[in-house]
């Protein structure tokens, strides 16, 4: 496992401000003080004082500040190390737990101490040789990645959805995790073991849209962020977000955002 990027933030003021985007890297995002909402994968997760979120590669995310002071740290892992993250289902369960955790009850004080150890190490980064710092940071992060699946497995999962809602939620999660790939209706049917026409009807009933209109929304949201925050060519962005044709991508993008991909990018370059 290798670290691509890491950082600390202590923000004063700016309630309602946003940070985030989309990138092809797995990420750990830890709130250590203050309140914030994480908008990720069509959900909003609240954090009050302490929380650790796991963000899958290629999934748009926004951290929205909800208190005058907000402190957090983050770590991004290289693309080839995404397999070191917990499973997709476990990540969704873990992230949804964050607002309900009693951090004073076992085993959470040990977990919070691990968060603080990472924060203190980042604060002292310049006191260490780069190789030593990286090794120590990876050691602390490995502890967290060991804790997460074990703690999640011990937490009962509330049966809060009907079987239809559970199936649609499963399809949403699947699409959010594989949207850069080539996906057909049969791909989704094979994943869920349900009849394709039944899937489309159920999905529309619960979301008001088809699986492929939702898939296009995911791809366009990711593309809009890549165009603003990377130097990737329009062709590369199109391919990275799962579009098979740059012409279809450009036409769909303009229909969604009212301008071409190149025009969308211009304001951020001036």
PEDA-V714075 format. One record per residue. N is the residue number from 1. RES is the residue in one small letter. PSI is psi in degrees with one decimal (* if undefined). BURIAL is b if it has 9 or more other ideal C-beta (glycine too) atoms within 8 Angstrom, else e. Layout:
# PEDA-V714075
N/RES/PSI/BURIAL, N/RES/PSI/BURIAL
This chain:
# PEDA-V714075
1/x/132.2/e, 2/x/143.9/e, 3/x/127.4/b, 4/x/-42.1/e, 5/x/147.8/e, 6/x/162.6/b, 7/x/161.8/e, 8/x/147.8/b, 9/x/134.5/b, 10/x/105.3/e, 11/x/126.1/b, 12/x/129.4/e, 13/x/-171.8/e, 14/x/30.5/e, 15/x/130.0/e, 16/x/-9.0/e, 17/x/157.1/e, 18/x/148.6/e, 19/x/146.4/e, 20/x/-158.5/e, 21/x/-135.2/b, 22/x/141.6/b, 23/x/159.1/b, 24/x/34.5/e, 25/x/140.9/b, 26/x/149.7/b, 27/x/143.9/b, 28/x/130.1/b, 29/x/117.2/b, 30/x/120.6/b, 31/x/125.4/b, 32/x/-15.9/b, 33/x/138.8/e, 34/x/-179.0/b, 35/x/143.2/b, 36/x/159.9/b, 37/x/135.3/b, 38/x/118.4/b, 39/x/113.9/b, 40/x/134.5/b, 41/x/40.8/b, 42/x/7.2/e, 43/x/160.5/e, 44/x/122.5/e, 45/x/128.2/b, 46/x/141.3/b, 47/x/131.0/b, 48/x/96.0/e, 49/x/-51.5/b, 50/x/134.2/b, 51/x/149.6/b, 52/x/121.2/b, 53/x/142.4/b, 54/x/126.4/b, 55/x/124.4/b, 56/x/153.7/b, 57/x/148.2/b, 58/x/25.5/b, 59/x/120.8/b, 60/x/137.9/b, 61/x/147.0/b, 62/x/130.9/b, 63/x/119.0/b, 64/x/119.7/b, 65/x/131.2/b, 66/x/0.3/b, 67/x/162.3/b, 68/x/-37.5/e, 69/x/133.5/b, 70/x/127.4/b, 71/x/135.7/b, 72/x/160.8/b, 73/x/159.7/b, 74/x/155.0/b, 75/x/131.1/b, 76/x/139.1/b, 77/x/152.3/b, 78/x/153.8/e, 79/x/-43.5/e, 80/x/-7.9/e, 81/x/10.2/b, 82/x/-27.4/b, 83/x/-17.7/e, 84/x/-15.7/e, 85/x/159.2/b, 86/x/170.5/b, 87/x/160.7/e, 88/x/-48.6/e, 89/x/-41.0/e, 90/x/-37.8/b, 91/x/-43.7/b, 92/x/-43.4/b, 93/x/-45.7/b, 94/x/-48.8/b, 95/x/-38.6/b, 96/x/-19.4/e, 97/x/-22.0/b, 98/x/-39.0/b, 99/x/-11.8/b, 100/x/0.9/e, 101/x/135.7/b, 102/x/99.7/e, 103/x/-8.8/b, 104/x/-7.0/e, 105/x/142.0/e, 106/x/141.8/e, 107/x/15.9/e, 108/x/-29.3/b, 109/x/-35.7/b, 110/x/-37.5/b, 111/x/-42.5/b, 112/x/-34.6/b, 113/x/-34.9/e, 114/x/-37.0/b, 115/x/-45.5/b, 116/x/-34.8/b, 117/x/-40.3/b, 118/x/-44.4/b, 119/x/-46.7/b, 120/x/-37.0/e, 121/x/-41.5/b, 122/x/-37.6/b, 123/x/-31.4/e, 124/x/14.7/e, 125/x/-42.9/e, 126/x/-10.1/e, 127/x/-8.4/e, 128/x/154.4/b, 129/x/144.8/e, 130/x/-43.0/e, 131/x/-39.3/e, 132/x/-43.0/e, 133/x/-47.3/b, 134/x/-43.2/b, 135/x/-43.6/e, 136/x/-41.3/b, 137/x/-43.4/b, 138/x/-36.6/b, 139/x/-45.0/e, 140/x/-39.5/b, 141/x/-35.1/b, 142/x/-37.8/b, 143/x/-44.3/b, 144/x/-41.9/b, 145/x/-20.7/b, 146/x/-41.8/e, 147/x/-45.2/b, 148/x/-54.9/b, 149/x/-33.5/b, 150/x/-43.8/e, 151/x/-40.7/b, 152/x/-39.1/b, 153/x/-27.5/e, 154/x/-9.6/e, 155/x/119.7/e, 156/x/141.8/e, 157/x/119.5/e, 158/x/129.8/e, 159/x/74.7/e, 160/x/-0.3/e, 161/x/151.9/e, 162/x/167.9/e, 163/x/-37.6/e, 164/x/-43.6/b, 165/x/-38.9/b, 166/x/-40.4/b, 167/x/-44.7/b, 168/x/-41.7/b, 169/x/-39.3/b, 170/x/-39.9/b, 171/x/-42.1/b, 172/x/-47.7/b, 173/x/-41.3/b, 174/x/-48.2/b, 175/x/-39.0/b, 176/x/-27.7/b, 177/x/-18.9/b, 178/x/12.0/e, 179/x/-25.6/b, 180/x/-13.1/b, 181/x/167.7/e, 182/x/121.0/e, 183/x/132.3/b, 184/x/169.3/e, 185/x/-35.2/b, 186/x/-33.0/e, 187/x/-46.0/e, 188/x/-41.3/b, 189/x/-41.6/b, 190/x/-36.9/e, 191/x/-40.6/e, 192/x/-16.5/b, 193/x/35.2/e, 194/x/157.0/e, 195/x/133.9/e, 196/x/-45.5/b, 197/x/-35.5/e, 198/x/-40.7/e, 199/x/-47.1/b, 200/x/-44.4/b, 201/x/-44.0/e, 202/x/-41.4/b, 203/x/-44.7/b, 204/x/-38.0/b, 205/x/-38.4/e, 206/x/-22.4/e, 207/x/-16.0/b, 208/x/9.9/e, 209/x/169.1/e, 210/x/162.4/e, 211/x/-34.5/b, 212/x/-26.1/e, 213/x/-36.2/e, 214/x/-40.9/b, 215/x/-42.2/b, 216/x/-39.1/b, 217/x/-44.1/b, 218/x/-47.2/b, 219/x/-40.7/b, 220/x/-37.6/b, 221/x/-43.0/b, 222/x/-43.5/b, 223/x/-40.4/b, 224/x/-35.5/b, 225/x/-40.6/b, 226/x/-41.1/b, 227/x/-36.2/b, 228/x/-32.0/b, 229/x/14.1/e, 230/x/169.4/e, 231/x/14.7/e, 232/x/142.7/e, 233/x/162.0/e, 234/x/-39.6/b, 235/x/-45.6/e, 236/x/-42.4/e, 237/x/-44.8/b, 238/x/-47.6/b, 239/x/-41.1/e, 240/x/-25.7/b, 241/x/5.7/b, 242/x/5.8/b, 243/x/131.1/b, 244/x/-20.1/e, 245/x/129.6/e, 246/x/-29.1/b, 247/x/-42.9/e, 248/x/-40.9/b, 249/x/-49.0/b, 250/x/-42.1/b, 251/x/-43.6/e, 252/x/-39.6/b, 253/x/-45.2/b, 254/x/-36.2/b, 255/x/-37.1/e, 256/x/-44.0/e, 257/x/-5.1/e, 258/x/8.5/e, 259/x/162.1/e, 260/x/162.9/e, 261/x/-40.6/b, 262/x/-40.4/e, 263/x/-37.0/e, 264/x/-36.7/b, 265/x/-30.2/b, 266/x/-45.6/e, 267/x/-31.6/e, 268/x/-11.4/e, 269/x/-6.9/e, 270/x/*/e
